[in-house]
Amino acid sequence: MRDHPSRKKPGSLAAGLICALAVVAGPDRLSIGEQPVMVGKAKADGGKESGKAGRAPSMPMARDPSVAVAEEYEAARRKGTREALELFIARHSDDPLAEQARAELKRLSR
């Protein structure tokens, strides 16, 4: 009895699935026991940087809060309006510069 041409052997289905998985896994994977290509690249690049971690920081370093507050105070003082000084005081009431802003505000009201 002849097999129908559309029927395939059960083993060919498993082989097809394995091939499909290999394609989906992508070219960055090598055969069993070998490392992914990206690991090899990371190791190759790792020697170029002297003792630093291979990762670049994802965010810039945070600014010093006291520097930011001082800049904001100077901007409010340069503007020289009640609104600017009151806004600074409202935002930074516990900062030592808030006391200077209050004194500046009193001078403006004279």
C-alpha positions in Angstrom: 0.0 0.0 0.0 1.4 3.4 -1.0 1.4 6.4 1.4 -0.6 9.3 0.3 1.7 12.1 -0.8 0.3 14.6 1.7 1.1 12.3 4.6 4.5 12.7 6.2 6.3 10.6 8.6 5.8 11.5 12.3 9.5 12.2 12.7 9.5 14.9 10.1 7.0 16.9 12.1 9.3 16.9 15.1 12.3 17.8 13.0 10.3 20.7 11.5 9.4 22.0 14.9 13.0 21.8 16.1 14.0 23.8 13.0 11.3 26.4 13.6 12.5 26.8 17.2 16.1 27.2 16.1 15.0 30.0 13.7 12.9 31.7 16.4 15.7 31.5 18.9 17.7 33.7 16.5 21.2 33.8 15.2 22.6 35.0 18.5 22.4 31.4 19.9 24.9 28.8 19.0 24.8 25.1 19.4 24.5 23.4 22.7 27.4 24.1 25.1 28.4 27.3 23.3 27.7 30.8 24.5 25.4 33.3 22.8 27.2 35.6 20.4 26.4 38.7 22.6 28.3 37.1 25.6 31.3 36.7 23.4 31.1 40.3 22.2 30.7 41.5 25.8 33.8 39.6 26.9 35.8 40.9 23.9 34.8 44.5 24.7 35.3 44.1 28.4 39.1 44.2 28.0 39.0 47.6 26.4 37.7 49.4 29.5 40.1 49.3 32.4 38.2 47.9 35.4 34.9 49.6 34.6 31.7 47.7 34.3 30.6 47.0 30.7 27.3 48.9 31.1 26.8 52.5 30.4 24.6 54.3 32.9 21.0 54.5 31.9 20.4 57.8 33.5 22.6 60.8 34.1 23.8 61.5 37.6 21.3 63.4 39.8 22.1 67.0 40.5 23.0 68.2 43.9 19.7 69.5 45.4 21.3 72.4 47.2 22.8 73.6 43.9 19.4 73.4 42.2 17.7 75.3 45.1 20.4 78.0 45.0 20.0 78.5 41.2 16.2 78.8 41.7 16.7 81.4 44.5 19.1 83.4 42.2 16.5 83.3 39.4 13.8 84.5 41.7 16.0 87.3 43.1 17.0 88.4 39.6 13.4 88.5 38.6 12.8 90.7 41.6 9.0 90.2 41.8 6.9 89.3 44.9 5.4 86.4 42.9 8.9 84.9 42.2 10.0 85.2 45.8 6.8 83.9 47.2 6.9 80.9 44.8 10.5 80.2 46.0 9.4 80.4 49.6 6.4 78.1 49.0 8.6 75.5 47.3 11.6 75.6 49.7 10.2 76.9 53.0 12.6 74.8 55.1 15.7 75.8 53.1 18.0 78.4 54.7 17.7 80.4 51.4 14.0 80.8 52.1 14.9 83.1 55.0 16.9 85.3 52.6 13.9 85.3 50.2 11.6 86.4 53.1 14.0 89.3 53.8 14.1 90.2 50.2 10.3 90.1 50.1 10.2 92.6 53.1 12.6 94.9 51.3 10.3 94.9 48.2 7.2 95.8 50.3 8.9 99.0 51.6 
